[in-house]
């Protein structure tokens, strides 16, 4: 029977193959890489058969570490130069580290009988058992449920089936994020951020919960790479960005504001034609529109889901004594039975119509400033590093190529998320893409400062 450690061993071997291929000279590359991999795989297989899947994964990781030590040592100590393809080697390394840690954590959860699925995951499970339609009406965005329909039909353990895709994207997000940030900023920045994601205990645990956060981050990395990875966009990139954006909206509807802003920024700064702009903007809307049509058919309101969620947050923030004028509130008993009890309200009404402008702006400022300073994030970073990340975000305004970072950050935070953070209702996982760009901005600033300082030092030394 294949275990999670066997899957991890296969992925680590794939990382080894990719890094080996990147540094190998063109001559006899096929023979060297595949011959070496067959030999390593044979050793791993024998260890797996004799000592078990965990020992097989340990052997695979050990083989990769030995190979990296040999190849890097030969180039750095003998040739005194970095090998070609070093970025691919780094991406492979952080991915291998991430899969190793995540496989161990996933195995622990499989043997923990007390570890129950979260309520959100229970809803996805129930919805997936009803339909595999990625645009089906429901109480949450439909794509994540639809992706699990076939898994639930083929797995006897349905709770395990709900964790598989989350774990898979928890692994996949590491190379995607590392590669995307390395291309959009600097390779070293991508490697540091990807390495942080690989070893972070909270993310290791999160990807085993069956939630959609890592998949959303993967989609965001693909979108920004498609939109800003080149100076002039092709039709292929426009279509791919539109399709990925549509998937983002089906996965989480709050993505519409930052997605729209990034599309507009890409259109105005990357020289899109009018036809490309129309297709790029309309394609995500066309993809997500069947969901809202189905919402209207089932609930009589295309925005029933958004209004229900706004009622939930209003019920948490207010009670019958503190409710603002014009906002009806359920009784204490009704809220105990159903946290969504009461007449649905729109998110705009919840934010703006039932409170003063001063209260709205103060909560926006409080939520935004706390996120800019990194307070909601789980990192035990020093205040200096948090300040560097905050300054890095602001510094992206000064560089046109990096300006999309602050635009994405503000569009993702301002509005409902800043308000919910101010009233202590925002879950940390909802800020995962924001956390990644926050980290990226900080490390980008440090890398830029180090590069500038190195150039000044070399210049001053040459002048002497």
C-alpha positions in Angstrom: 0.0 0.0 0.0 1.3 3.4 -0.9 1.8 5.7 2.1 2.3 9.5 2.3 6.0 9.0 2.8 6.2 7.1 -0.6 4.6 10.1 -2.3 7.1 12.4 -0.5 10.0 10.2 -1.7 8.8 10.5 -5.3 8.5 14.3 -5.1 12.0 14.6 -3.5 13.4 12.4 -6.3 11.7 14.7 -8.8 13.4 17.7 -7.1 16.7 15.9 -7.3 16.2 15.2 -11.0 15.3 18.8 -11.7 18.3 20.2 -9.8 20.6 17.6 -11.4 19.4 18.5 -14.8 19.8 22.2 -14.2 23.5 21.9 -13.3 24.5 19.2 -15.7 26.4 20.1 -18.9 24.5 19.4 -22.1 26.9 16.6 -23.2 25.6 13.3 -22.0 23.0 15.0 -19.8 20.4 12.2 -20.3 22.8 9.4 -19.5 24.2 11.1 -16.3 20.9 12.3 -14.9 18.8 9.2 -15.6 21.5 6.8 -14.8 22.2 8.4 -11.5 18.5 8.6 -10.7 17.9 4.9 -11.5 20.8 4.0 -9.1 19.4 6.3 -6.3 15.9 5.0 -6.8 17.0 1.4 -6.6 18.7 2.1 -3.3 15.7 3.9 -2.0 13.4 1.1 -3.1 15.5 -1.5 -1.3 15.5 0.6 1.9 11.7 1.1 1.5 11.1 -2.6 1.2 13.3 -3.6 4.1 12.7 -0.7 6.6 9.4 0.9 5.6 8.2 4.1 3.9 9.6 6.5 6.5 13.1 5.1 6.1 12.7 5.3 2.3 11.8 9.0 2.5 14.8 9.6 4.9 17.1 7.8 2.5 15.8 9.9 -0.4 16.3 13.1 1.5 19.8 12.0 2.5 20.7 11.2 -1.1 19.6 14.6 -2.2 21.6 16.3 0.6 24.7 14.3 -0.3 24.4 15.1 -4.0 23.9 18.9 -3.2 27.0 18.9 -1.0 29.1 17.2 -3.7 27.9 19.4 -6.6 28.0 22.7 -4.7 31.2 21.9 -3.0 32.9 21.1 -6.3 31.7 24.4 -7.9 32.3 26.7 -4.9 35.5 25.2 -3.5 37.2 24.0 -6.7 35.8 26.1 -9.5 35.2 29.2 -7.2 31.9 29.9 -9.0 28.2 29.3 -8.7 26.9 26.4 -10.9 24.6 27.1 -13.8 21.0 26.7 -12.9 21.5 27.5 -9.2 18.1 29.1 -9.0 16.5 25.8 -10.0 18.6 24.0 -7.5 17.4 26.3 -4.8 13.8 25.9 -5.8 14.2 22.1 -5.7 15.9 22.3 -2.3 13.2 24.4 -0.6 10.5 22.2 -2.2 12.2 19.0 -0.9 12.4 20.5 2.6 8.8 21.5 2.5 7.5 18.1 1.4 9.6 16.3 4.0 8.1 18.3 6.8 4.6 18.2 5.5 4.7 14.4 5.0 5.6 13.9 8.6 2.9 16.3 9.8 0.3 14.6 7.6 1.2 11.2 8.9 0.7 12.5 12.5 -2.7 13.8 11.7 -3.8 10.5 10.0 -3.0 8.7 13.3 -4.7 11.4 15.5 -8.3 10.2 16.0 -9.2 13.4 17.9 -8.3 15.7 14.9 -11.7 16.6 13.4 -12.4 18.5 10.3 -13.2 22.2 10.7 -16.8 23.4 10.1 -15.9 25.0 6.7 -14.4 21.7 5.5 -17.5 19.8 6.7 -19.5 22.1 4.5 -17.2 21.5 1.5 -17.6 17.8 2.1 -21.4 17.9 2.2 -21.6 20.1 -0.9 -19.2 17.8 -2.8 -21.4 14.8 -2.0 -24.4 16.6 -3.5 -22.8 17.9 -6.7 -19.6 18.2 -8.7 -20.8 21.4 -10.4 -18.1 24.1 -10.0 -20.8 26.8 -10.3 -23.4 25.2 -8.0 -25.3 27.5 -5.7 -24.4 27.3 -2.0 -23.3 29.0 1.1 -19.7 29.2 0.2 -17.8 29.7 -3.1 -18.2 26.4 -5.0 -14.9 25.5 -6.7 -13.3 23.8 -3.7 -16.3 21.6 -3.1 -16.5 20.6 -6.7 -12.8 19.6 -6.8 -13.4 17.0 -4.0 -16.4 15.3 -5.6 -14.4 12.6 -7.4 -12.1 12.1 -4.4 -15.0 11.5 -2.1 -16.4 8.9 -4.5 -13.1 6.9 -4.6 -12.0 7.1 -0.9 -13.4 5.0 1.9 -12.1 7.5 4.4 -14.0 10.7 3.4 -12.3 12.8 6.0 -8.9 11.8 4.7 -10.2 12.7 1.2 -10.9 16.2 2.3 -7.3 16.7 3.4 -5.5 15.4 0.3 -5.9 18.4 -2.1 -5.1 20.9 0.7 -1.9 19.0 1.5 -1.0 18.7 -2.2 -1.4 22.4 -2.8 0.5 23.0 0.4 3.4 21.3 -1.3 2.9 22.9 -4.7 2.7 26.4 -3.4 6.4 26.3 -2.3 8.0 26.0 -5.8 5.3 28.2 -7.4 5.8 31.0 -4.9 9.6 30.7 -5.0 9.7 30.7 -8.8 7.1 33.6 -9.2 8.8 35.9 -6.7 12.2 35.0 -8.0 11.1 36.0 -11.5 9.2 39.1 -10.4 11.8 40.4 -7.9 15.2 38.7 -7.4 16.0 35.0 -7.2 17.4 35.3 -3.7 14.2 37.0 -2.5 12.1 34.1 -4.0 14.3 31.5 -2.3 14.1 33.2 1.1 10.3 33.6 0.9 9.8 30.1 -0.4 12.1 28.7 2.3 10.1 30.6 4.9 6.9 29.0 3.6 8.6 25.6 3.5 9.6 25.5 7.2 6.9 27.6 8.8 5.0 25.4 11.4 1.7 27.2 11.0 1.7 26.6 7.2 2.8 23.0 7.7 -0.2 22.5 9.9 -2.6 24.5 7.8 -2.1 22.4 4.6 -3.3 19.3 6.5 -6.7 20.9 7.5 -8.5 20.5 4.2 -8.9 24.3 3.6 -8.5 26.1 0.3 -5.9 28.7 1.3 -2.8 27.2 -0.4 -4.7 26.6 -3.6 -5.7 30.3 -3.6 -2.1 31.4 -3.1 -1.0 29.2 -6.0 -3.6 30.8 -8.2 -2.5 34.3 -7.1 1.1 33.6 -7.9 0.2 32.3 -11.3 -1.9 35.5 -12.0 0.8 37.9 -11.0 3.4 36.0 -12.9 1.2 36.0 -16.0 0.4 39.7 -15.7 3.7 41.1 -14.7 6.3 38.5 -15.6 7.0 40.2 -19.0 6.8 43.8 -20.3 4.5 43.1 -23.2 1.7 40.5 -22.9 0.7 37.9 -25.5 -2.8 36.6 -26.2 -1.8 33.4 -24.6 -1.0 35.2 -21.3 -4.2 37.2 -21.5 -6.3 34.1 -21.8 -4.4 32.2 -19.1 -4.7 35.1 -16.7 -8.4 35.4 -17.4 -9.0 31.7 -16.8 -6.9 31.7 -13.6 -8.7 34.8 -12.4 -12.1 33.2 -13.0 -11.0 30.2 -11.0 -9.9 32.6 -8.2 -13.4 34.1 -8.1 -15.0 30.7 -8.0 -12.7 29.8 -5.1 -13.1 32.9 -3.1 -15.3 35.8 -4.1 -13.4 38.4 -2.2 -10.6 38.1 -4.8 -12.7 40.3 -7.2 -11.3 43.6 -5.9 -7.6 42.9 -6.0 -8.0 40.9 -9.2 -9.8 43.8 -10.9 -7.1 46.3 -9.7 -4.2 44.1 -10.9 -5.9 43.6 -14.3 -6.4 47.4 -14.7 -2.8 48.1 -13.7 -1.5 45.5 -16.1 -3.6 46.9 -18.9 -2.3 50.4 -18.4 1.4 49.6 -17.8 2.0 46.6 -20.1 0.6 47.9 -23.3 -2.5 45.7 -23.7 -4.6 46.3 -26.8 -8.2 47.2 -26.4 -9.3 43.6 -27.4 -6.9 42.1 -24.9 -8.2 44.4 -22.2 -11.8 43.5 -22.9 -11.1 39.8 -22.9 -8.9 40.0 -19.8 -11.6 41.8 -17.8 -14.7 39.9 -19.1 -13.3 36.4 -19.0 -13.3 36.1 -15.2 -16.8 37.6 -15.0 -18.0 35.1 -17.6 -16.5 32.2 -15.7 -18.0 33.2 -12.3 -21.4 34.4 -13.6 -23.1 31.0 -13.7 -22.6 30.7 -9.9 -24.4 34.0 -9.3 -27.2 32.9 -11.7 -27.6 29.7 -9.8 -27.6 31.7 -6.5 -30.5 33.8 -7.9 -32.4 30.7 -9.0 -32.0 29.0 -5.6 -32.1 31.8 -3.1 -33.9 34.6 -5.1 -30.8 36.8 -4.7 -27.5 36.5 -6.7 -25.7 37.9 -3.7 -27.3 35.8 -1.0 -24.0 34.4 0.1 -22.4 37.8 0.6 -25.4 39.1 2.5 -25.5 36.0 4.8 -21.8 36.4 5.6 -22.4 40.1 6.4 -25.2 39.2 8.8 -22.9 36.8 10.5 -20.3 39.5 11.2 -23.0 42.0 12.2 -24.3 39.4 14.8 -20.8 39.0 16.2 -20.1 42.7 16.4 -23.4 44.0 17.7 -26.2 42.8 20.0 -29.7 44.3 20.6 -28.4 46.9 23.0 -25.4 48.1 20.9 -27.0 47.8 17.4 -27.0 51.0 15.4 -30.3 52.6 14.4 -31.9 50.8 11.4 -30.2 47.5 12.0 -32.5 44.8 13.3 -30.8 42.2 15.5 -31.9 38.6 16.5 -32.4 37.7 20.1 -29.7 36.0 22.2 -31.5 32.7 21.9 -31.8 33.0 18.1 -28.1 33.7 17.8 -27.3 30.7 19.9 -29.3 28.5 17.6 -27.9 30.1 14.4 -25.0 32.6 14.2 -26.5 33.7 10.8 -29.9 34.5 12.2 -31.6 37.7 11.2 -32.4 39.5 8.0 -29.5 39.3 5.5 -27.6 42.6 4.9 -25.2 43.6 2.2 -21.5 44.0 3.0 -21.7 47.7 1.9 -24.6 48.3 4.3 -22.8 46.5 7.1 -19.6 48.6 6.6 -21.1 52.0 5.7 -24.8 52.4 6.2 -25.1 51.3 9.9 -22.2 53.3 11.3 -20.7 56.8 11.1 -18.1 57.7 8.6 -15.7 58.4 11.4 -16.2 55.0 12.9 -15.7 53.4 9.5 -12.5 55.3 8.7 -11.1 54.7 12.2 -11.6 50.9 11.9 -10.1 50.9 8.4 -7.0 52.8 9.6 -6.7 50.5 12.6 -7.0 47.3 10.6 -4.7 48.6 7.8 -2.0 49.8 10.1 -1.9 46.5 12.1 -1.6 44.5 8.9 1.1 46.8 7.5 3.1 46.3 10.7 2.6 42.5 10.5 0.7 42.2 13.8 -1.8 39.6 12.6 0.9 37.3 11.1 2.1 34.4 13.2 5.8 35.1 12.6 7.8 35.6 15.8 9.8 38.3 14.0 11.5 41.2 15.7 9.9 44.7 15.5 12.8 45.7 13.3 12.0 43.1 10.7 8.3 44.0 10.8 9.2 47.6 10.3 11.5 46.7 7.4 8.6 44.8 5.7 6.3 47.8 6.3 8.9 50.2 4.7 9.4 47.7 1.9 5.7 47.8 1.1 5.8 51.6 0.9 9.1 51.5 -1.1 7.4 49.5 -3.9 5.6 52.7 -4.8 8.9 54.1 -5.9 9.6 51.3 -8.5 7.1 51.0 -11.3 7.9 47.3 -11.9 7.1 46.5 -8.3 4.2 48.9 -7.8 1.6 46.1 -8.2 2.7 44.8 -4.8 1.3 47.7 -2.8 -1.8 47.9 -5.1 -2.5 44.2 -4.4 -1.9 44.7 -0.7 -4.2 47.6 -0.3 -6.9 46.1 -2.5 -6.8 42.9 -0.5 -6.9 44.6 2.9 -9.0 47.7 2.6 -12.7 47.2 3.2 -14.2 44.2 4.9 -10.9 42.6 5.9 -9.5 45.7 7.6 -12.8 46.2 9.4 -13.0 42.6 10.6 -9.4 42.8 11.9 -10.2 45.9 13.8 -13.2 44.2 15.5 -11.1 41.0 16.0 -13.2 38.8 13.6 -10.6 38.1 10.9 -9.0 34.6 10.7 -5.3 34.6 10.0 -5.6 32.2 7.1 -7.6 34.8 5.1 -4.4 36.9 5.0 -2.1 34.3 3.5 -1.5 36.0 0.1 -1.2 39.3 1.9 1.4 37.8 4.3 3.4 36.5 1.4 3.6 39.9 -0.4 4.4 41.6 3.0 7.4 39.2 3.5 8.4 39.7 -0.2 8.5 43.5 0.2 10.7 43.2 3.3 13.2 40.8 1.8 13.2 42.7 -1.5 14.1 45.9 0.4 16.9 44.1 2.3 18.3 42.6 -0.9 18.2 45.9 -2.8 20.0 47.6 0.1 22.6 44.8 0.2 23.2 45.1 -3.5 23.5 48.9 -3.4 25.9 48.6 -0.4 28.0 46.0 -2.2 28.3 48.2 -5.3 29.3 51.2 -3.3 31.9 49.2 -1.4 33.4 47.8 -4.6 33.4 51.3 -6.2 35.2 52.8 -3.2 37.7 50.0 -3.1 38.5 50.4 -6.8 39.0 54.2 -6.3 41.6 53.6 -3.7 
